[in-house]
Amino acid sequence: MELHDRHSLKGLIRIEVRSEGGVLLEVQEVENTVTKSGRTQVRDLLGYSIVGSPGMAPDFVEIGTGSTATTDAMEALVSPVGRYQITRRWPSEVSLQPAMTYQMLLRSADANGYALREVALYSTAYGGKLWNRGVHNVINKILGLSVTYQLTLVVVP
């Protein structure tokens, strides 16, 4: 049987940096790569009998300082700093295509002293498989700055 209906996944990142008073200081929007590991996780989700079980869908965002370009074979961040629980998720649309957006708030007290450059989605708090990875302009994280990461996975025809 030959299949002709093809779809893929596209990753988008939106990052908002705010002052301690909540003033928006910077917005970054970049595309990211849904890796082979991430596409394999989508396949596994389709075949998993207990949807919603821990470790299946993205539940954590990891940040790091690596600036190496993403390759399809990557399974981890280059220089991870910390992994944080997703604070919000919602179904969305991008250019009329179905999507899922994951948001994580990096609080003022977290990850200070790092030059943040990379971000990724994971299903588990430790270990696990990388869903996608993106490299963004450097954010010099200091006390008083909060950073909101929104990572969106889009199903594209």
C-alpha positions as CSV (number, residue, x, y, z in Angstrom):
1,M,0.0,0.0,0.0
2,E,1.4,3.4,-1.0
3,L,0.6,6.4,1.1
4,H,0.3,9.8,-0.6
5,D,-1.0,12.0,2.2
6,R,2.1,13.5,3.8
7,H,2.4,15.8,6.8
8,S,5.3,17.1,8.8
9,L,5.9,19.0,12.0
10,K,7.3,22.5,12.2
11,G,8.6,24.2,15.4
12,L,8.2,27.8,16.3
13,I,9.5,29.6,19.4
14,R,8.3,32.9,20.9
15,I,10.4,34.4,23.8
16,E,9.3,37.3,25.9
17,V,11.8,39.0,28.4
18,R,10.2,41.1,31.1
19,S,11.5,43.3,33.9
20,E,10.7,42.6,37.5
21,G,7.8,45.1,37.2
22,G,6.4,43.2,34.2
23,V,7.5,45.6,31.5
24,L,8.1,43.8,28.2
25,L,11.8,44.4,27.3
26,E,12.3,42.1,24.3
27,V,10.5,39.6,22.0
28,Q,12.2,37.0,19.9
29,E,10.5,34.7,17.4
30,V,12.5,32.0,15.7
31,E,11.8,28.7,13.9
32,N,13.2,25.5,15.5
33,T,13.8,22.0,14.3
34,V,11.5,19.0,15.2
35,T,14.2,16.3,15.4
36,K,14.0,12.7,14.4
37,S,13.7,11.9,18.1
38,G,10.6,14.2,18.3
39,R,9.0,12.7,15.2
40,T,9.5,9.2,16.7
41,Q,7.8,10.4,19.9
42,V,4.8,11.5,17.8
43,R,4.7,8.0,16.3
44,D,4.8,6.4,19.7
45,L,2.0,8.6,21.0
46,L,-0.2,7.4,18.2
47,G,0.4,3.8,19.3
48,Y,0.3,4.3,23.0
49,S,-2.8,2.7,24.7
50,I,-3.0,5.0,27.7
51,V,-3.0,8.6,26.4
52,G,-2.0,11.2,29.0
53,S,0.3,8.9,30.9
54,P,3.5,10.5,32.3
55,G,6.4,10.7,29.9
56,M,4.4,10.6,26.7
57,A,3.7,14.2,25.7
58,P,5.9,17.2,26.2
59,D,5.8,18.3,29.8
60,F,9.1,20.1,30.4
61,V,11.2,22.9,28.7
62,E,15.0,22.7,29.0
63,I,17.2,25.8,28.5
64,G,20.9,26.0,27.8
65,T,23.8,28.1,26.6
66,G,24.8,26.1,23.5
67,S,24.8,27.9,20.1
68,T,25.5,25.0,17.8
69,A,23.0,24.8,14.9
70,T,20.4,22.1,15.4
71,T,20.7,18.8,13.4
72,D,18.0,16.2,12.8
73,A,20.0,13.6,14.8
74,M,20.3,15.7,18.1
75,E,18.8,14.1,21.2
76,A,19.8,16.6,23.8
77,L,20.8,20.2,24.3
78,V,24.5,21.1,23.8
79,S,25.0,22.9,27.1
80,P,21.9,22.4,29.3
81,V,21.3,24.7,32.3
82,G,18.0,23.5,33.7
83,R,14.7,21.8,32.9
84,Y,11.4,23.3,34.0
85,Q,7.8,22.2,34.1
86,I,5.5,23.5,31.4
87,T,3.2,26.1,33.0
88,R,0.5,26.2,30.3
89,R,-0.4,24.3,27.1
90,W,-3.2,24.9,24.6
91,P,-4.3,23.9,21.1
92,S,-3.7,26.6,18.6
93,E,-3.4,27.4,14.9
94,V,-0.6,28.8,12.8
95,S,-1.5,29.9,9.3
96,L,-4.7,27.9,9.5
97,Q,-2.8,24.7,10.4
98,P,-3.4,22.7,13.7
99,A,-0.8,23.3,16.4
100,M,-0.1,22.8,20.1
101,T,1.7,25.5,22.1
102,Y,3.6,24.9,25.3
103,Q,4.6,27.7,27.6
104,M,7.1,27.9,30.4
105,L,7.8,30.8,32.7
106,L,11.4,31.2,33.8
107,R,11.1,33.2,37.0
108,S,13.3,36.1,38.1
109,A,15.2,33.9,40.6
110,D,15.9,31.0,38.1
111,A,19.0,30.4,35.9
112,N,20.7,33.7,36.8
113,G,24.2,34.3,35.4
114,Y,23.8,32.3,32.2
115,A,23.9,33.5,28.6
116,L,20.8,31.6,27.4
117,R,20.9,30.5,23.7
118,E,19.0,27.2,23.3
119,V,15.7,25.7,24.3
120,A,13.9,22.4,23.8
121,L,10.8,20.3,24.7
122,Y,11.1,17.1,26.7
123,S,8.5,14.6,28.1
124,T,10.3,13.9,31.4
125,A,12.0,15.8,34.2
126,Y,15.3,13.9,33.7
127,G,16.7,12.1,30.7
128,G,14.1,11.3,28.1
129,K,14.0,12.2,24.4
130,L,14.3,15.7,22.8
131,W,11.2,16.7,20.9
132,N,12.6,19.8,19.2
133,R,15.4,22.3,19.7
134,G,15.9,25.9,18.8
135,V,18.7,28.4,19.0
136,H,17.9,32.1,19.7
137,N,19.7,35.4,20.3
138,V,21.5,35.5,23.6
139,I,19.5,36.4,26.7
140,N,21.8,37.4,29.6
141,K,19.7,36.1,32.5
142,I,20.0,38.2,35.7
143,L,17.9,38.6,38.8
144,G,15.0,40.8,38.0
145,L,14.3,39.4,34.5
146,S,11.7,36.8,33.8
147,V,11.6,34.9,30.5
148,T,8.5,33.3,29.0
149,Y,9.2,30.6,26.4
150,Q,6.4,29.5,24.1
151,L,7.2,26.5,21.9
152,T,4.7,25.6,19.2
153,L,4.5,22.4,17.2
154,V,2.6,22.8,13.9
155,V,1.3,20.0,11.7
156,V,1.9,21.1,8.1
157,P,0.8,19.5,4.9
